[in-house]
């Protein structure tokens, strides 16, 4: 190949990478033009931490970031540069999800293929990243495609980035001509950096790469082995402790206590889904994690270790170690909480590794001339074709972004809010003006949101939402309610699934609102409450306990909603994993089915209940414990200050979600529908069977995936007409297998 053609090839590779990056920037900008308004959206928990850092607060000392320290600080410079507002937070979130996917791919390409130039590395990794996204979007797992294209509820891909970065840094250190001592210290420092990342990846990363360092040092000889290991271990612990101390302003113990004590104590029983299929109760349940995607990814992981053992290349050990970290992190989160997509990063790693190993194999075959070597002109045409595709992507996304911006500017139904940095529906005008007028008032929000983004007062809570007030932090949060001038809660219509769930799980919060506070203004999705000089406390009466203490009855009367205080008898063995449920007919979140999950170690609980006109009986039951469990006392009092905006029972059909993607649980522009996850439906809706929809249309089931308490059922054929096929709960199944 001539020098001119080589230079042109390098230029096109660099231009392709730059164009791909530009496309990602434009997409992030497009997504940040319109301000999110769904307060249960993960965009707000990300923004909350960024706003707090911008106010001079520190994790651990002043607040507890749900995303972890490192992830929050990673996003902060972009957030600061682009305006320190909600739009800047959304832009940062999308951008770093995209960059994390590309960086993760780049890391594995560097470790497996080891391209000679950075231009080739960036170019190849962009291709692999694009292929991975396309394959999962169209064929394999839409959940993995969503992982690498959307921040979701908690920036899972950014949280999963740390093992990829640590592996790449260690690889870079190993290829530098450094004195041995410096190399060992730098390796330990790279591992120690992971300790300030999100808790689900920090400690697995440190453990796995410490083990990898041990293997590498043993491989390099037994002479002075303990000295070398001591240097790595000391560097890891020293650097990790230093970063934790600096980033928390000297409060690392309190930060760690929140994750290891407060969150770990409650997340098992507090968060759903609650059905047995979504929880790991014992070792025999471990098979639940091995879905087809996870099983295939595990095979890729095993093959990766075999290839390393065969070649003895340290870089391949690092690549396999990344996969092991993503697997272990998914395992820890699934066992500690529930099965809910925590292995998506593992599947993503396996996809990249499989594609990259394939590229490497093809390259090896070509280099050995087992295949015809392509002519230089063909290589140039190939690179030019990739550049053309990326350029078309960038131009298309830019035009889409510009069109969206024009539409928002011209729309009479949208308005620009300077404090937020983006556009929002004019329905929020009164709420925005109220927030501006009361910007200095101390506010507590059920979910930190738009009022908090405009407020200049220091937040009273150390967490971003009621769902993160766990363990002892919940007790502190309850005491601080009286210090607020306003409290913001969610409207039922904003989320018919999660608002009734929150009322049920967080009655320490809602119970106080209903007794001592009154609504003063509302937005399309929220209600603002102010302390009122009222006393809505009513006389407590005794329930009737029967059926050996496993049920209670509330006599008939005028009220529909009640505050019930229950004293619980014999408790579970402390070594068992148990869920304890009490019927309240309000919560119908995934796996709830009209029950509220309570702390299985509690001896007293207070919950809201809805008493249907013809059913005054309520029961309790447990999963994971067959011993004696009964009520010893029960008192109830009516809740007369009820309003359908904030106190309304949920329903199973509320799980048939309607939003921009779904219409009553059917994809608006896709091939799938969803159902509440039950074992009965999981058996009925299996691949190969035929679904008969309400309009008589028949479709063969292609794939079924369990996720977040739902069954995602994908069918063969063309896209579904969501407005015609009816409700998935009314679909029939023809068993042809």
C-alpha positions in Angstrom: 0.0 0.0 0.0 1.4 3.4 -0.9 2.1 6.0 1.7 -0.7 8.3 0.3 -3.2 5.5 0.5 -2.1 4.6 4.0 -2.5 8.2 5.1 -6.0 8.4 3.5 -7.0 5.2 5.3 -5.8 6.6 8.6 -7.7 9.8 7.9 -10.9 8.0 7.1 -10.7 5.9 10.3 -10.2 9.0 12.4 -12.9 10.9 10.5 -15.3 7.9 11.1 -14.6 7.9 14.8 -15.1 11.6 15.0 -18.3 11.5 13.0 -19.6 8.6 15.3 -18.8 10.7 18.4 -20.6 13.7 16.8 -23.7 11.6 16.2 -23.7 10.5 19.9 -23.3 14.1 21.0 -26.3 15.2 18.8 -28.5 12.4 20.1 -27.7 13.4 23.7 -28.5 17.0 22.9 -31.8 15.9 21.3 -32.8 14.0 24.4 -32.0 16.9 26.7 -34.2 19.5 24.9 -37.4 18.5 26.6 -37.3 18.3 30.4 -38.5 14.9 31.9 -41.5 15.3 34.2 -42.0 11.7 35.4 -40.6 12.1 38.9 -40.0 8.4 39.4 -37.7 8.7 36.4 -34.0 7.9 37.0 -33.1 11.3 35.4 -34.0 13.0 38.7 -31.9 10.8 41.0 -28.9 11.5 38.8 -29.6 15.2 38.7 -30.1 15.3 42.5 -26.5 14.2 43.2 -25.1 16.6 40.6 -27.0 19.5 42.1 -25.7 18.7 45.5 -22.1 18.5 44.5 -22.6 21.8 42.7 -23.8 23.3 46.0 -20.6 22.2 47.7 -22.0 19.1 49.3 -20.0 15.8 49.7 -21.2 12.2 49.5 -21.3 10.6 52.9 -21.1 13.8 54.8 -24.1 15.6 53.3 -25.9 13.1 51.1 -25.9 9.5 49.9 -25.7 9.2 46.1 -27.6 6.2 44.9 -25.3 5.9 41.8 -22.1 5.8 43.8 -19.4 8.4 44.2 -17.3 7.8 41.1 -20.2 7.7 38.7 -21.5 11.1 40.0 -18.1 12.8 39.8 -17.6 11.4 36.3 -20.7 13.2 35.1 -20.2 16.4 37.0 -17.7 18.3 34.7 -20.1 18.0 31.7 -23.0 19.0 33.9 -21.1 22.0 35.2 -19.9 23.1 31.7 -23.4 22.9 30.1 -25.3 25.0 32.5 -25.7 23.3 35.9 -29.4 22.6 35.2 -31.7 19.7 34.6 -31.2 19.7 30.8 -27.4 19.5 31.4 -27.9 16.5 33.7 -30.0 14.7 31.1 -27.4 15.5 28.4 -24.6 14.2 30.6 -26.5 11.0 31.4 -27.2 10.1 27.8 -23.7 11.1 26.7 -21.9 9.0 29.3 -24.1 6.0 28.6 -23.1 6.2 24.9 -19.4 6.9 25.8 -19.4 4.1 28.4 -20.6 1.6 25.7 -18.0 2.8 23.3 -15.2 2.8 26.0 -16.2 -0.7 27.2 -16.0 -1.9 23.6 -12.7 -0.1 23.0 -11.3 -1.8 26.2 -12.1 -5.3 25.0 -10.9 -4.6 21.4 -7.6 -3.3 22.8 -7.2 -6.4 25.0 -8.2 -9.0 22.4 -7.1 -7.6 19.1 -4.4 -5.1 20.2 -4.6 -2.7 17.2 -1.3 -1.0 16.5 -2.7 2.6 16.3 -5.3 4.4 18.3 -7.1 5.4 15.2 -7.6 1.8 14.3 -8.6 1.0 17.9 -11.3 3.7 18.0 -12.5 2.9 14.5 -12.8 -0.9 15.2 -14.4 -0.4 18.5 -17.0 1.9 17.0 -17.9 -0.7 14.5 -18.2 -3.5 17.1 -20.3 -1.2 19.4 -22.6 -0.4 16.5 -22.9 -4.0 15.5 -23.6 -5.1 19.1 -26.4 -2.5 19.4 -28.0 -3.4 16.1 -28.0 -7.1 16.8 -29.6 -6.7 20.2 -32.1 -4.2 18.9 -33.3 -6.4 16.1 -32.6 -10.0 17.1 -31.4 -10.8 20.6 -32.2 -8.7 23.6 -33.9 -5.3 23.5 -33.0 -4.9 27.2 -29.3 -4.9 26.3 -30.0 -2.5 23.5 -31.7 -0.2 26.0 -28.8 -0.6 28.4 -26.4 0.9 25.9 -28.7 3.6 24.5 -30.6 4.9 27.5 -29.7 6.0 31.1 -32.7 4.0 32.4 -33.5 4.2 36.1 -29.9 4.2 37.4 -27.2 4.4 34.7 -26.4 0.7 34.8 -24.0 0.8 31.9 -22.0 3.7 33.5 -21.9 1.8 36.8 -20.6 -1.3 34.9 -17.8 0.7 33.2 -15.3 0.5 36.0 -13.9 -3.1 35.3 -13.4 -2.2 31.6 -11.4 0.9 32.6 -9.4 -0.8 35.2 -8.5 -3.6 32.8 -7.5 -1.1 30.1 -5.3 0.9 32.5 -3.5 -2.2 33.8 -2.9 -3.2 30.2 -1.5 0.2 29.5 0.7 0.0 32.6 2.1 -3.4 31.6 3.1 -2.1 28.2 5.0 0.9 29.6 8.7 0.5 30.2 8.4 1.3 33.9 10.6 0.1 36.8 8.9 -2.9 38.5 8.1 -1.0 41.7 6.4 1.8 39.9 4.4 -0.7 37.8 3.2 -2.6 40.9 2.2 0.6 42.7 0.4 1.9 39.5 -1.5 -1.4 39.2 -2.6 -1.3 42.8 -3.7 2.3 42.4 -5.8 1.4 39.3 -7.5 -1.4 41.4 -8.0 1.0 44.3 -9.8 3.5 42.2 -12.6 1.1 41.7 -13.5 1.4 45.4 -15.2 4.8 44.9 -17.4 3.5 42.1 -21.0 2.2 42.6 -21.2 -0.4 45.3 -22.5 -3.2 43.0 -19.3 -3.0 40.9 -16.7 -1.5 43.2 -15.9 -4.5 45.4 -16.2 -7.2 42.8 -13.9 -5.2 40.5 -11.3 -4.9 43.3 -11.6 -8.6 44.2 -11.3 -10.0 40.7 -8.5 -7.7 39.5 -6.6 -8.3 42.8 -6.9 -12.0 42.0 -5.8 -11.4 38.4 -2.7 -9.5 39.7 -1.9 -12.4 42.0 -2.0 -14.8 39.0 0.2 -12.6 36.9 2.7 -12.2 39.7 2.9 -16.0 40.3 3.3 -16.5 36.6 6.3 -14.1 36.7 8.1 -16.1 39.2 8.2 -17.0 42.9 11.2 -15.0 43.8 10.1 -11.9 45.9 6.5 -12.9 45.3 5.3 -11.8 48.7 7.1 -8.5 48.3 5.5 -7.8 45.0 2.0 -8.8 46.3 2.5 -6.6 49.3 3.2 -3.6 47.1 0.1 -4.2 45.0 -2.1 -4.8 48.1 -0.7 -1.8 50.0 -1.2 0.5 47.0 -4.7 -0.8 46.4 -5.8 -0.2 50.0 -4.0 3.1 50.4 -5.2 4.6 47.2 -8.7 3.4 47.7 -8.9 4.7 51.3 -7.4 8.0 50.2 -10.0 8.5 47.4 -12.8 7.5 49.7 -11.7 9.9 52.3 -11.2 12.8 49.9 -14.4 12.3 48.0 -16.5 12.1 51.2 -14.8 15.0 53.0 -13.5 12.6 55.6 -16.8 10.6 56.0 -16.0 7.3 54.3 -17.4 5.2 57.2 -20.8 6.9 57.1 -20.9 6.5 53.3 -20.0 2.8 53.5 -22.5 2.2 56.4 -25.4 3.5 54.2 -24.6 0.9 51.6 -23.6 -2.1 53.8 -26.0 -1.5 56.6 -29.0 0.7 55.7 -29.5 -0.4 52.1 -28.4 -4.0 52.7 -30.8 -4.4 55.6 -34.0 -3.4 53.7 -33.6 -3.9 50.0 -34.4 -7.6 50.1 -38.0 -7.1 51.3 -38.6 -3.5 50.3 -38.1 -3.6 46.6 -40.2 -5.8 44.2 -40.9 -7.8 42.2 -42.1 -9.9 45.1 -43.1 -13.1 43.4 -41.1 -16.3 44.1 -39.7 -16.3 40.5 -38.0 -13.0 41.1 -36.2 -13.8 44.4 -33.3 -16.1 45.4 -34.3 -17.8 48.7 -31.7 -20.5 48.8 -29.0 -22.2 46.8 -31.5 -24.3 44.8 -32.9 -21.0 43.4 -29.6 -20.1 41.8 -30.7 -21.8 38.6 -33.1 -18.9 38.1 -30.3 -16.6 37.1 -29.3 -18.7 34.1 -31.7 -17.5 31.5 -30.8 -18.3 27.9 -28.9 -15.0 27.6 -27.0 -15.5 30.8 -26.2 -19.1 30.0 -24.9 -18.2 26.5 -22.8 -15.4 28.1 -21.4 -17.8 30.7 -20.2 -20.1 27.8 -18.4 -17.1 26.3 -16.8 -16.4 29.7 -15.6 -20.0 30.0 -14.2 -19.9 26.5 -12.4 -16.6 27.3 -10.6 -18.2 30.2 -9.8 -21.3 28.1 -8.3 -19.0 25.4 -6.2 -17.2 28.1 -5.0 -20.5 29.5 -4.0 -21.7 26.0 -2.2 -18.5 25.0 -1.0 -17.3 28.4 -1.4 -13.7 27.3 -2.0 -11.4 30.3 -4.2 -9.1 28.3 -6.7 -12.0 27.6 -6.8 -12.7 31.4 -7.8 -9.1 31.9 -10.5 -9.4 29.2 -11.9 -12.5 30.9 -11.7 -10.8 34.3 -13.9 -8.0 33.1 -16.5 -10.6 32.2 -16.2 -12.3 35.6 -16.7 -8.9 37.3 -19.9 -8.2 35.4 -21.2 -11.8 36.2 -20.4 -11.5 39.9 -21.9 -8.0 40.1 -25.1 -9.3 38.5 -25.1 -12.2 41.0 -24.6 -10.0 44.0 -27.4 -7.6 43.0 -29.8 -10.5 42.2 -29.2 -12.4 45.4 -29.2 -9.3 47.6 -32.3 -7.9 45.9 -34.2 -9.5 43.0 -33.8 -10.7 39.5 -34.2 -7.6 37.4 -31.8 -7.2 34.5 -28.6 -7.1 36.6 -26.9 -9.4 34.1 -27.5 -7.1 31.1 -23.9 -5.8 31.5 -22.6 -9.3 31.5 -24.5 -10.1 28.3 -23.2 -6.9 26.8 -19.6 -7.9 27.7 -20.2 -11.4 26.2 -21.5 -9.9 23.0 -18.5 -7.6 22.6 -16.1 -10.4 23.4 -17.7 -12.8 21.0 -17.7 -10.3 18.1 -14.2 -9.2 18.8 -12.8 -12.7 19.1 -14.5 -13.4 15.8 -12.9 -10.3 14.2 -9.5 -11.5 15.6 -10.0 -15.0 14.2 -10.8 -13.6 10.8 -7.8 -11.4 10.9 -5.6 -14.4 11.9 -6.9 -16.4 9.0 -6.2 -13.6 6.6 -2.7 -13.1 8.0 -1.9 -16.7 7.5 -3.3 -16.5 4.0 -5.9 -19.2 4.7 -8.2 -16.7 3.0 -7.4 -14.4 0.1 -5.8 -11.2 1.3 -8.0 -8.3 0.4 -6.5 -5.8 -2.0 -5.7 -2.4 -0.5 -8.4 -0.8 -2.6 -11.0 -3.1 -1.0 -9.8 -2.1 2.5 -10.1 1.6 1.5 -13.6 1.0 0.1 -14.6 -0.8 3.3 -13.4 2.0 5.6 -15.0 4.6 3.3 -18.3 2.7 3.5 -18.2 2.8 7.3 -17.4 6.5 7.2 -20.4 7.0 4.9 -22.7 5.1 7.3 -21.5 7.1 10.3 -21.8 10.4 8.4 -25.4 9.5 7.4 -26.1 8.7 11.0 -24.7 12.0 12.2 -26.5 14.1 9.5 -29.8 12.3 10.2 -29.6 12.7 13.9 -28.6 16.4 13.5 -31.6 17.1 11.3 -33.8 15.2 13.8 -32.5 17.3 16.7 -32.9 20.5 14.8 -36.5 19.6 13.8 -37.3 18.7 17.4 -35.9 22.0 18.7 -37.9 23.9 16.1 -41.1 22.1 17.0 -40.6 22.8 20.7 -39.9 26.5 20.0 -43.0 26.9 17.8 -45.4 24.8 19.9 -48.0 26.8 21.9 -48.2 23.9 24.3 -44.5 24.0 25.3 -42.5 26.7 27.2 -38.8 27.2 27.9 -37.8 27.3 31.5 -34.4 29.0 32.0 -33.8 27.5 35.4 -34.2 24.0 34.0 -32.5 24.7 30.6 -35.1 23.0 28.5 -38.7 22.9 27.4 -41.7 21.7 29.4 -45.5 21.6 28.8 -47.4 24.8 29.6 -49.5 22.7 31.9 -46.6 23.2 34.4 -46.7 27.0 34.3 -48.5 27.5 37.6 -46.3 24.9 39.3 -43.1 26.5 37.9 -44.2 29.9 39.1 -45.0 28.5 42.5 -41.5 26.9 42.7 -39.9 30.3 41.8 -41.9 32.2 44.4 -41.0 29.6 47.1 -37.5 28.9 46.0 -36.0 29.6 49.4 -38.6 27.5 51.3 -37.3 24.1 52.7 -38.9 21.4 50.7 -39.1 17.6 50.9 -40.0 15.6 47.8 -41.1 12.0 47.6 -38.9 11.9 44.5 -36.5 14.8 44.0 -37.9 16.6 41.0 -38.7 19.9 39.3 -39.4 21.8 42.5 -36.0 20.7 43.9 -34.3 21.7 40.7 -35.6 25.3 41.1 -35.2 25.5 44.8 -32.2 27.3 46.3 -32.8 25.9 49.8 -30.5 23.1 51.1 -32.3 19.7 50.9 -33.5 18.4 54.3 -33.0 14.7 53.3 -29.7 13.0 52.7 -31.3 10.9 50.0 -32.9 11.8 46.7 -36.2 10.0 47.2 -38.4 8.2 49.7 -37.5 4.8 48.2 -33.8 5.4 49.2 -34.6 6.3 52.8 -33.7 2.8 54.0 -32.5 1.5 57.4 -31.7 4.2 59.9 -31.9 6.8 57.2 -35.6 6.3 57.1 -35.9 7.2 60.8 -33.9 10.4 60.2 -36.1 11.2 57.2 -39.3 10.8 59.2 -38.1 13.1 61.9 -37.2 15.8 59.3 -40.7 15.9 57.8 -41.7 18.5 60.4 -38.9 20.8 59.2 -40.3 21.2 55.7 -42.5 24.1 54.7 -43.7 22.1 51.7 -43.8 18.4 50.9 -44.3 17.1 47.3 -45.9 13.7 46.6 -46.8 11.9 43.4 -50.2 11.9 41.8 -51.9 8.5 41.2 -52.4 9.2 37.5 -48.7 10.0 37.2 -48.0 6.3 37.8 -51.0 4.0 38.6 -48.5 1.2 39.3 -45.9 2.8 41.5 -47.8 5.5 43.3 -50.1 3.0 45.2 -47.1 0.9 45.9 -45.3 3.9 47.4 -48.3 4.7 49.6 -48.2 1.1 50.8 -44.4 0.7 51.3 -43.8 4.2 52.7 -46.8 4.8 54.9 -44.5 6.4 57.5 -44.4 9.2 54.9 -47.9 9.2 53.5 -49.5 8.5 56.8 -48.1 11.8 58.2 -49.2 13.7 55.1 -52.8 12.4 55.4 -53.0 13.4 59.1 -51.2 16.7 59.3 -50.8 18.2 55.9 -53.1 19.6 53.2 -52.7 20.0 49.4 -52.1 23.6 48.2 -51.2 23.2 44.5 -50.7 20.4 42.0 -48.9 19.8 38.8 -49.8 17.3 36.1 -47.8 14.7 38.1 -47.3 16.0 41.6 -49.1 17.4 44.6 -47.6 20.1 46.9 -48.6 19.8 50.6 -48.4 22.4 53.4 -48.6 21.9 57.1 -52.2 22.4 58.3 -53.7 23.2 61.6 -55.9 20.1 61.6 -56.2 17.0 63.6 -57.5 14.2 61.5 -56.6 11.6 64.1 -59.6 9.3 64.7 -60.3 6.9 67.5 -58.5 3.5 67.1 -60.7 0.5 67.2 -59.8 -3.2 67.6 -59.9 -5.4 64.5 -61.2 -9.0 64.7 -58.4 -11.5 64.5 -59.3 -15.0 63.4 -58.1 -18.1 61.7 -55.4 -18.7 64.3 -54.1 -15.2 63.9 -53.5 -15.3 60.1 -56.4 -13.1 59.3 -58.1 -10.0 60.5 -61.4 -8.3 59.8 -62.5 -4.7 59.8 -66.3 -4.2 60.4 -68.4 -2.6 57.8 -68.9 1.2 57.9 -68.8 4.4 55.9 -65.0 4.6 55.3 -63.1 2.7 52.6 -59.5 3.4 53.6 -58.0 2.6 57.0 -54.8 3.0 58.9 -54.1 -0.4 60.5 -51.5 -1.1 63.2 -50.5 -4.8 63.6 -48.6 -6.6 66.3 -46.9 -9.6 65.0 -46.2 -12.8 66.9 -43.6 -15.6 66.4 -40.8 -14.4 64.1 -38.8 -16.2 61.5 -35.4 -17.9 62.1 -32.7 -15.2 61.7 -30.8 -17.3 59.1 -33.6 -17.7 56.7 -34.5 -15.4 53.7 -38.2 -14.5 54.1 -40.8 -12.2 52.6 -43.8 -11.2 54.8 -46.9 -10.0 53.0 -50.1 -8.4 54.4 -53.1 -7.8 52.2 -54.1 -4.2 51.8 -55.9 -4.2 48.4 -53.9 -1.0 47.3 -50.5 -2.1 46.0 -50.5 -3.9 42.7 -46.9 -3.3 41.6 -45.2 -6.3 40.0 -45.6 -9.3 42.3 -47.7 -7.5 44.8 -51.2 -8.6 43.8 -52.9 -6.4 46.4 -50.3 -7.1 49.2 -47.8 -4.9 50.9 -44.3 -6.3 51.8 -43.2 -5.5 55.3 -40.0 -6.0 57.2 -40.0 -9.7 58.1 -38.1 -8.9 61.3 -40.6 -6.3 62.5 -42.8 -6.9 65.5 -45.1 -4.0 64.7 -46.2 -2.5 61.4 -48.6 0.2 60.3 -50.1 0.0 56.8 -52.9 1.5 54.8 -55.7 -0.8 53.6 -58.6 -0.5 51.3 -61.8 -2.4 52.4 -64.0 -3.4 49.4 -67.7 -3.1 50.1 -68.2 -6.9 50.1 -64.8 -8.1 51.5 -63.7 -7.0 54.9 -61.1 -9.8 55.5 -57.4 -9.4 55.3 -54.7 -12.1 55.5 -51.0 -12.4 55.9 -48.5 -14.9 54.5 -44.8 -15.4 54.0 -42.5 -16.8 51.4 -39.4 -18.7 52.6 -40.7 -19.5 56.0 -43.2 -22.2 57.0 -43.1 -21.7 60.8 -45.6 -20.1 63.1 -46.6 -16.6 62.1 -49.6 -14.8 63.6 -51.1 -11.5 64.7 -51.3 -10.8 68.4 -53.1 -7.4 68.2 -54.7 -5.3 65.6 -56.1 -1.7 65.7 -57.6 0.3 62.9 -58.8 3.9 62.3 -60.6 5.3 59.3 -58.8 7.6 56.8 -61.5 10.1 55.9 -59.2 12.6 54.1 -58.9 10.5 51.0 -58.7 11.8 47.4 -58.3 9.8 44.2 -55.3 12.0 43.3 -53.2 10.6 46.1 -55.1 7.7 47.7 -56.5 5.2 45.3 -56.2 1.4 45.0 -54.2 0.0 42.2 -55.2 -2.8 39.9 -53.6 -5.6 38.0 -54.6 -4.0 34.7 -52.5 -0.9 35.7 -49.5 -3.1 34.9 -50.5 -2.9 31.3 -48.4 0.2 30.9 -49.3 3.1 28.6 -46.6 5.6 27.7 -44.6 6.6 24.7 -43.6 3.0 23.9 -46.6 1.0 25.2 -50.3 1.2 24.7 -52.1 -0.9 27.4 -49.1 -3.2 27.5 -48.7 -3.6 23.7 -45.8 -2.1 21.8 -46.9 0.9 19.8 -44.4 0.2 17.1 -43.0 -3.3 17.7 -43.5 -7.0 18.0 -44.1 -7.6 21.7 -46.6 -7.2 24.5 -46.2 -7.6 28.3 -48.1 -9.3 31.1 -47.7 -9.5 34.9 -45.3 -12.3 35.6 -47.0 -15.4 37.0 -45.8 -19.0 36.8 -49.1 -19.9 35.1 -48.7 -17.4 32.3 -45.0 -18.2 31.9 -45.9 -21.8 31.1 -48.8 -20.8 28.8 -47.0 -18.1 26.8 -44.0 -20.2 25.8 -42.2 -20.0 22.5 -44.0 -22.0 19.8 -47.5 -21.5 21.1 -49.9 -19.3 19.3 -51.5 -16.2 20.8 -55.1 -15.3 19.9 -55.7 -11.6 20.4 -59.0 -9.9 21.1 -59.4 -8.9 17.5 -59.0 -12.5 16.4 -55.4 -12.0 15.1 -53.1 -15.0 15.7 -49.4 -14.8 16.2 -46.8 -17.5 17.1 -44.7 -16.7 20.1 -41.0 -16.2 19.3 -39.5 -15.4 22.7 -40.5 -14.8 26.3 -38.3 -12.9 28.8 -38.9 -12.3 32.5 -38.0 -8.8 33.7 -39.1 -6.5 36.5 -42.1 -8.6 37.4 -43.3 -8.7 33.8 -43.4 -11.2 31.0 -42.1 -9.6 27.8 -43.7 -11.7 25.0 -42.3 -11.3 21.4 -44.3 -12.7 18.5 -43.5 -13.5 14.9 -44.9 -11.6 12.0 -45.3 -7.8 11.3 -45.6 -5.1 13.9 -48.6 -5.2 16.2 -51.4 -2.7 15.9 -51.6 -1.7 19.6 -54.9 0.0 19.1 -56.6 -3.1 17.6 -55.3 -6.2 19.3 -56.8 -5.5 22.8 -55.6 -6.1 26.3 -52.9 -8.8 26.8 -54.6 -10.1 29.9 -57.5 -11.1 27.6 -55.4 -12.9 25.1 -55.9 -16.6 24.6 -53.2 -19.2 23.9 -53.3 -22.2 21.6 -51.1 -24.9 23.0 -49.5 -26.5 19.9 -46.4 -28.1 21.7 
